[in-house]
Amino acid sequence: MAPEGDLFTALRHQPQAVEHLRHALASDHVAHAYAFVGPHGSGRKAAALAFATALVTGDAGAGARTADRVARGVHPDVHLIQPVPPESNPKGALALRVDTVRELERLAALRPAEAPVKVFIVDEAERMTLATPQAFLKTLEEPPARTVIILILAQPGALPATVLSRCQIVRFLPAPAEGTLALLPDGRGEARQRALAMLATVEAGGGDAVLASGEALGRDREAAETVVETCWLWYRDLLAAQAHPAPPLVFAERAEAVRARAAALSLDDIVRGLSACREARLAIAGNVSPRLSVEILLSRLATAA
């Protein structure tokens, strides 16, 4: 296996992840598939590019040149796959669709152009549509020879267990910022507050409130995505509040409400809420009606009220 040199120098704040990857390279025990799991800004993509560079480098002296080609996206054996809008709607939701997997499979079946292996980096893997993970399973179960696949995602629960079980998981911690952990998303924005008010109304008002909320959204995809993401972050805070007496919260200004709500729900209720948020996000990414997706999500969350 090619030496990795100082490719991981910029990732000093991720010693465990880097050690995992260095050991795989040094021992020549590189897995066919990895899941790089951690928050945005933690260095997951940089690590994936560094790992890919180490895998395709033919000798120590070529490291810098290879790293530059990989970073510029011009190395023939390193493929960065990112979510894209539907072909029929360039302004549509970004997603990883079944067609993307089919193209990955086609490229993976080819021999490497110049390196010992081919590397496929799937960025924002949580944006797979509902059908994509199932289509992806065959590739993970029967990986082509001399192929390494790296999935990048924020949370392990964002993909089915059937997919993750076929990957070696490499965890990334939040990046340090001035001696502290990276900041959580800002929950104080007007759009987030409107979404929280909508959730509270639905929890208090039931089915009629769900329909009224859906009608208010109409076909506004961006607003629907904000509602889904806000619900996800709210349930994230509920989970954190159950796990720790003083956790860092996205909605810190509503700490009392978070603690009260977390105390009123069971752990299973919260986990089901997070799962419902994930399914709504995937549905919108898969071109299901944003209004319908939000109505279904709010109905499911309201049943836990």
HELIX and SHEET records of a PDB file:
HELIX    1   1 THR A    9  LEU A   11  5                                   3    
HELIX    2   2 PRO A   15  SER A   27  1                                  13    
HELIX    3   3 ARG A   44  VAL A   56  1                                  13    
HELIX    4   4 ALA A   60  ALA A   62  5                                   3    
HELIX    5   5 GLY A   63  ARG A   72  1                                  10    
HELIX    6   6 VAL A   98  ALA A  108  1                                  11    
HELIX    7   7 ALA A  125  ARG A  127  5                                   3    
HELIX    8   8 THR A  132  GLU A  141  1                                  10    
HELIX    9   9 PRO A  156  ALA A  158  5                                   3    
HELIX   10  10 ALA A  161  LEU A  164  1                                   4    
HELIX   11  11 GLU A  190  GLY A  205  1                                  16    
HELIX   12  12 GLY A  207  LEU A  217  1                                  11    
HELIX   13  13 ARG A  221  ALA A  243  1                                  23    
HELIX   14  14 ALA A  252  ARG A  254  5                                   3    
HELIX   15  15 ALA A  255  ALA A  264  1                                  10    
HELIX   16  16 LEU A  267  ALA A  285  1                                  19    
HELIX   17  17 PRO A  290  ALA A  302  1                                  13    
SHEET    1   A 5 VAL A  78  ILE A  81  0                                        
SHEET    2   A 5 LYS A 118  VAL A 122  1                                        
SHEET    3   A 5 THR A 147  LEU A 153  1                                        
SHEET    4   A 5 ALA A  33  VAL A  37  1                                        
SHEET    5   A 5 GLN A 168  ARG A 171  1                                        
SHEET    1   B 2 PRO A 176  ALA A 177  0                                        
SHEET    2   B 2 THR A 180  LEU A 181 -1                                        
END                                                                             
